[in-house]
């Protein structure tokens, strides 16, 4: 019944961004309609104090639009990314006007918006012209008990288990095999190295996806078969052990909001090689845990790769930095924000300044200073 009642609204909204006569349009419409209708029933059943919406894509926009239309329930939005700012991320709908509409409307209504990285927040301010002090940064977190370094002897045991050479420098990349993760740049980089250096390295690719066959084909055509290993998707203890078997984490993505793999690698004591323009760099990268590639070229990547593989790293120091981003610390920040939202909604006297005290700028992520 709720879906029937909301059918016209969902149709009008979704048709602004995608053709309803396409398969992707039909799917987006169905999911938007289901989300819009289901949230009302959920709120009626559970009576939450705060509704926390994650993501601002077309389908989740159903949640946001319901909350805006009802105007009775306090909520906040966490932005995990802005696909319209990366042309390498394909979407079946026109994402830029959708993202602009949602962010502008929430800002206008005084709804709190959190971002998982400072760079993502700054990109929002720059590209969407939003100037509202209710924008803040709460990063992702990591399970420090699960991801941890191991002794050299244990590292060798793990390498033997997975058939990984004991004497090579192991480069690991974890993530879906598709364009935005930019695996091909790493392969082009390896193909351009001198043979002596290449023999010292092994590139382990963890993940599956649509580009796997083309990446493997490139390796075969460029004599990289002995320098690259495609492990497929790995979960649980296998993923933990592959981090522990490695020496350097690669994140060459075209864009990232705040990748969990970055924290997982650092919690495991791994330094990170990534691009200086990625959004989370300001929050997490420093000289003790990262080497930043300044230009998006093979030559610049190679220079940084040589530096990263030849530098002596302190895995304990890298892990200590990751301890600032425990899930417990992240949860505490959200709890404090929920309390402020409830207080404000119930007619408390807190001002916007008070609500955001300690939640913006340099102190908007666990640990305070950026090291």
C-alpha positions as CSV (number, residue, x, y, z in Angstrom):
1,X,0.0,0.0,0.0
2,X,2.8,2.4,0.8
3,X,4.5,1.7,-2.5
4,X,1.2,2.4,-4.3
5,X,0.8,5.7,-2.4
6,X,4.3,6.8,-3.2
7,X,4.5,5.5,-6.8
8,X,3.9,8.9,-8.5
9,X,6.5,10.7,-6.3
10,X,9.1,8.0,-7.0
11,X,8.5,8.1,-10.7
12,X,8.8,11.8,-11.0
13,X,12.0,11.9,-8.9
14,X,13.9,9.1,-10.5
15,X,13.0,10.2,-14.1
16,X,14.9,13.5,-13.5
17,X,18.2,11.5,-13.5
18,X,17.6,8.4,-15.6
19,X,15.3,7.1,-18.3
20,X,12.6,4.9,-16.8
21,X,12.5,3.0,-20.1
22,X,16.0,1.5,-19.6
23,X,16.8,-1.5,-17.4
24,X,18.9,0.6,-15.1
25,X,16.1,3.1,-14.8
26,X,13.6,0.5,-13.9
27,X,15.9,-1.0,-11.3
28,X,16.7,2.5,-9.8
29,X,13.0,3.3,-9.7
30,X,12.1,0.1,-7.9
31,X,14.9,0.5,-5.3
32,X,14.1,4.2,-4.7
33,X,10.4,3.4,-4.3
34,X,11.1,0.5,-1.9
35,X,13.5,2.6,0.2
36,X,11.2,5.6,0.3
37,X,8.2,3.5,1.4
38,X,10.1,1.1,3.7
39,X,11.7,3.9,5.8
40,X,8.3,5.2,6.9
41,X,7.2,1.8,8.1
42,X,10.6,1.3,9.9
43,X,10.4,4.6,11.7
44,X,6.8,3.8,12.8
45,X,7.9,0.4,14.1
46,X,11.0,1.3,15.9
47,X,10.7,5.0,16.7
48,X,14.4,5.9,16.4
49,X,15.8,9.0,18.0
50,X,18.1,9.7,15.0
51,X,18.1,8.3,11.5
52,X,21.6,7.9,10.0
53,X,21.7,7.6,6.2
54,X,24.8,6.3,4.6
55,X,25.4,7.3,0.9
56,X,23.7,9.8,-1.3
57,X,23.3,7.8,-4.5
58,X,20.0,7.6,-6.4
59,X,18.5,4.7,-4.6
60,X,19.4,5.9,-1.1
61,X,18.0,9.3,-2.0
62,X,14.7,7.6,-1.3
63,X,15.6,7.6,2.4
64,X,16.7,11.3,2.3
65,X,13.7,12.5,0.4
66,X,11.3,10.8,2.8
67,X,13.0,12.4,5.8
68,X,12.9,15.8,4.2
69,X,9.3,15.5,3.3
70,X,8.2,14.3,6.7
71,X,10.3,16.9,8.5
72,X,9.6,15.2,11.8
73,X,12.6,13.0,12.4
74,X,16.2,14.2,13.1
75,X,18.8,12.6,10.8
76,X,22.2,13.0,9.4
77,X,23.9,11.9,6.2
78,X,27.4,10.4,5.8
79,X,28.9,11.0,2.4
80,X,31.2,8.1,1.4
81,X,32.0,9.5,-2.0
82,X,31.0,11.7,-4.9
83,X,31.0,9.7,-8.1
84,X,30.3,12.8,-10.2
85,X,33.8,14.1,-9.4
86,X,35.6,11.0,-10.9
87,X,34.9,10.4,-14.6
88,X,36.3,6.9,-14.2
89,X,33.3,5.8,-12.1
90,X,30.4,5.0,-14.4
91,X,26.9,5.4,-13.1
92,X,23.6,4.6,-14.9
93,X,22.1,8.0,-14.0
94,X,23.0,11.7,-14.1
95,X,24.7,11.9,-10.7
96,X,25.9,15.5,-10.5
97,X,22.5,17.2,-10.3
98,X,21.4,14.6,-7.9
99,X,24.4,15.1,-5.6
100,X,24.0,18.9,-5.9
101,X,20.3,18.8,-5.1
102,X,20.7,16.6,-2.0
103,X,23.7,18.4,-0.5
104,X,22.3,21.9,-1.2
105,X,18.9,20.9,0.3
106,X,20.4,19.3,3.4
107,X,22.6,22.3,3.9
108,X,19.7,24.7,3.5
109,X,17.7,22.7,6.1
110,X,20.5,22.6,8.6
111,X,20.9,18.8,8.5
112,X,24.3,17.5,9.7
113,X,26.5,16.0,7.0
114,X,29.6,14.0,7.8
115,X,32.4,13.1,5.4
116,X,34.8,10.2,5.7
117,X,37.8,12.4,4.8
118,X,38.8,16.1,4.9
119,X,39.6,16.0,1.2
120,X,36.1,14.8,0.4
121,X,34.6,17.6,2.5
122,X,36.8,20.2,0.7
123,X,35.8,18.8,-2.7
124,X,32.2,19.2,-1.8
125,X,32.7,22.8,-0.7
126,X,34.6,23.6,-3.8
127,X,32.4,21.9,-6.4
128,X,28.9,22.4,-4.9
129,X,29.3,25.8,-3.2
130,X,28.0,24.6,0.2
131,X,29.1,26.8,3.1
132,X,27.6,25.4,6.3
133,X,29.2,24.8,9.6
134,X,27.2,21.6,10.0
135,X,29.6,19.8,7.7
136,X,32.2,17.7,9.6
137,X,34.6,14.8,9.1
138,X,34.3,11.4,10.8
139,X,36.7,8.9,9.2
140,X,36.4,5.2,8.7
141,X,38.0,2.9,11.3
142,X,39.9,-0.3,11.6
143,X,39.9,-3.4,13.8
144,X,43.3,-3.2,15.5
145,X,42.9,-6.7,17.0
146,X,42.3,-8.3,13.7
147,X,45.0,-6.5,11.6
148,X,48.5,-6.5,13.2
149,X,52.1,-7.1,12.2
150,X,53.9,-10.4,12.7
151,X,57.4,-11.4,13.4
152,X,59.8,-12.1,10.5
153,X,59.7,-15.8,11.1
154,X,55.9,-15.8,11.0
155,X,56.0,-13.7,7.9
156,X,58.1,-16.3,6.2
157,X,55.7,-19.0,7.3
158,X,52.8,-17.2,5.7
159,X,54.7,-16.6,2.5
160,X,55.6,-20.3,2.3
161,X,51.9,-21.1,2.9
162,X,50.8,-19.0,-0.1
163,X,53.8,-19.8,-2.3
164,X,55.3,-16.3,-2.1
165,X,59.1,-16.0,-2.5
166,X,60.8,-15.2,0.8
167,X,63.4,-12.9,-0.6
168,X,61.3,-10.5,-2.8
169,X,59.7,-7.2,-1.8
170,X,56.0,-7.9,-1.9
171,X,53.7,-5.2,-3.2
172,X,50.0,-5.8,-2.4
173,X,46.9,-4.2,-3.8
174,X,43.5,-5.1,-2.4
175,X,40.3,-4.1,-4.1
176,X,37.8,-4.7,-7.0
177,X,39.5,-5.1,-10.4
178,X,37.9,-2.3,-12.3
179,X,39.0,1.1,-13.8
180,X,38.9,3.4,-10.7
181,X,41.3,1.1,-8.8
182,X,43.9,1.7,-11.6
183,X,45.7,-1.7,-11.5
184,X,46.8,-1.1,-15.1
185,X,49.0,1.8,-14.1
186,X,50.9,-0.5,-11.7
187,X,51.4,-3.0,-14.4
188,X,52.6,-0.4,-16.9
189,X,55.0,0.8,-14.2
190,X,56.4,-2.7,-13.6
191,X,56.7,-3.3,-17.3
192,X,58.9,-0.2,-17.6
193,X,61.3,-1.1,-14.8
194,X,64.8,-2.5,-15.5
195,X,64.9,-6.3,-15.2
196,X,67.2,-6.3,-12.2
197,X,64.8,-4.2,-10.1
198,X,61.8,-6.1,-11.4
199,X,63.2,-9.4,-10.3
200,X,63.3,-8.1,-6.7
201,X,59.5,-7.3,-6.6
202,X,56.3,-9.3,-6.6
203,X,52.9,-7.7,-7.2
204,X,50.1,-9.5,-5.4
205,X,46.6,-8.5,-6.6
206,X,43.8,-9.4,-4.2
207,X,40.3,-9.1,-5.6
208,X,38.1,-10.0,-8.6
209,X,36.2,-8.0,-11.1
210,X,35.5,-7.1,-14.7
211,X,39.1,-6.2,-15.6
212,X,40.8,-9.4,-14.4
213,X,41.1,-10.9,-17.9
214,X,42.6,-7.8,-19.5
215,X,45.1,-7.4,-16.6
216,X,46.2,-11.0,-16.9
217,X,46.5,-10.6,-20.7
218,X,48.7,-7.5,-20.2
219,X,51.0,-9.4,-17.9
220,X,51.4,-12.2,-20.5
221,X,52.1,-9.8,-23.3
222,X,54.7,-7.9,-21.3
223,X,56.6,-10.7,-19.7
224,X,55.2,-9.9,-16.2
225,X,53.8,-13.4,-15.4
226,X,56.6,-14.1,-13.0
227,X,56.2,-10.7,-11.3
228,X,52.4,-10.6,-10.7
229,X,50.1,-13.0,-8.8
230,X,46.3,-12.7,-9.0
231,X,45.0,-14.2,-5.8
232,X,41.3,-13.6,-6.4
233,X,39.0,-12.4,-3.6
234,X,40.2,-13.3,-0.2
235,X,38.3,-12.8,3.1
236,X,38.8,-13.3,6.8
237,X,42.1,-14.7,8.0
238,X,43.4,-15.2,4.5
239,X,43.2,-11.4,3.8
240,X,44.9,-10.7,7.2
241,X,47.7,-13.1,6.3
242,X,48.3,-11.6,2.9
243,X,48.7,-8.2,4.5
244,X,51.2,-9.7,7.0
245,X,53.1,-11.4,4.2
246,X,53.6,-8.1,2.3
247,X,56.1,-5.2,2.4
248,X,54.2,-2.3,0.8
249,X,50.5,-1.5,0.2
250,X,49.7,0.1,-3.2
251,X,46.7,2.4,-3.6
252,X,46.9,3.9,-7.1
253,X,43.2,4.7,-7.4
254,X,41.9,7.5,-9.6
255,X,39.9,8.6,-6.5
256,X,39.3,7.4,-3.0
257,X,37.2,8.8,-0.2
258,X,38.8,6.9,2.7
259,X,39.7,3.3,1.8
260,X,39.4,0.7,4.5
261,X,42.4,-1.1,3.0
262,X,44.6,1.9,3.8
263,X,43.9,1.5,7.5
264,X,44.0,-2.3,7.4
265,X,47.5,-2.1,5.8
266,X,48.8,0.4,8.3
267,X,47.4,-1.6,11.2
268,X,49.4,-4.5,9.8
269,X,52.5,-2.3,9.8
270,X,52.6,-1.7,6.1
271,X,53.7,1.6,4.5
272,X,51.5,2.9,1.8
273,X,52.3,4.1,-1.7
274,X,49.5,6.4,-3.1
275,X,48.9,9.5,-5.0
276,X,49.2,12.9,-3.3
277,X,45.8,14.1,-4.7
278,X,43.7,11.4,-3.1
279,X,41.1,12.8,-0.7
280,X,42.2,10.9,2.5
281,X,45.9,11.9,2.2
282,X,45.5,15.0,4.4
283,X,44.0,12.9,7.2
284,X,46.3,9.8,7.3
285,X,49.5,10.1,5.2
286,X,52.8,11.3,6.7
287,X,56.5,10.7,6.1
288,X,56.6,7.9,8.6
289,X,53.9,5.8,6.9
290,X,53.6,6.8,3.3
291,X,55.3,7.8,0.0
292,X,53.2,10.1,-2.1
293,X,53.3,10.1,-5.9
294,X,53.1,13.7,-7.1
295,X,52.1,13.2,-10.7
296,X,49.8,10.6,-12.3
297,X,52.5,9.3,-14.7
298,X,54.4,6.0,-14.9
299,X,57.6,7.9,-14.4
300,X,56.5,9.6,-11.2
301,X,55.0,6.3,-9.9
302,X,58.3,4.5,-10.6
303,X,60.3,7.1,-8.7
304,X,58.0,6.8,-5.7
305,X,58.1,3.0,-5.9
306,X,61.8,2.8,-5.9
307,X,61.9,5.2,-2.9
308,X,59.3,3.2,-1.0
309,X,60.9,-0.2,-1.6
310,X,64.4,1.0,-0.6
311,X,63.4,3.0,2.5
312,X,63.7,1.4,6.0
313,X,60.2,1.5,7.6
314,X,59.2,1.2,11.2
315,X,56.2,-1.1,11.3
316,X,55.5,-0.4,14.9
317,X,55.4,3.4,14.3
318,X,53.0,2.9,11.3
319,X,50.7,0.8,13.5
320,X,50.7,3.3,16.3
321,X,49.4,5.9,13.9
322,X,46.6,3.6,12.8
323,X,45.6,3.3,16.4
324,X,44.0,6.7,16.2
325,X,41.4,5.3,13.9
326,X,39.9,2.4,15.9
327,X,36.2,1.7,15.4
328,X,35.7,2.5,19.1
329,X,37.0,6.0,18.5
330,X,34.9,6.4,15.4
331,X,31.8,5.2,17.3
332,X,32.4,7.6,20.1
333,X,32.4,10.5,17.6
334,X,29.2,9.4,16.1
335,X,27.6,9.0,19.5
336,X,28.5,12.5,20.5
337,X,27.1,13.8,17.2
338,X,23.9,11.9,17.7
339,X,23.5,13.4,21.2
340,X,23.9,16.9,19.7
341,X,21.3,16.3,17.0
342,X,18.8,14.9,19.5
343,X,19.4,17.8,21.9
344,X,18.9,20.3,19.2
345,X,15.8,18.6,17.8
346,X,14.2,18.4,21.2
347,X,14.5,22.2,21.7
348,X,17.8,22.3,23.6
349,X,19.6,25.6,23.9
350,X,22.8,24.4,22.2
351,X,23.9,26.6,19.3
352,X,25.4,25.5,16.1
353,X,28.8,26.5,17.4
354,X,28.3,24.4,20.5
355,X,27.0,21.5,18.5
356,X,30.1,21.4,16.4
357,X,32.7,22.1,19.1
358,X,35.5,19.7,18.7
359,X,33.9,18.2,15.6
360,X,35.3,20.3,12.7
361,X,38.6,21.4,11.3
362,X,41.7,19.9,12.8
363,X,39.9,17.8,15.4
364,X,37.3,16.2,13.1
365,X,38.9,12.8,13.2
366,X,40.4,10.5,16.0
367,X,43.7,11.6,17.4
368,X,43.4,15.3,16.8
369,X,46.7,16.3,15.2
370,X,47.6,14.9,11.8
371,X,51.1,13.8,12.6
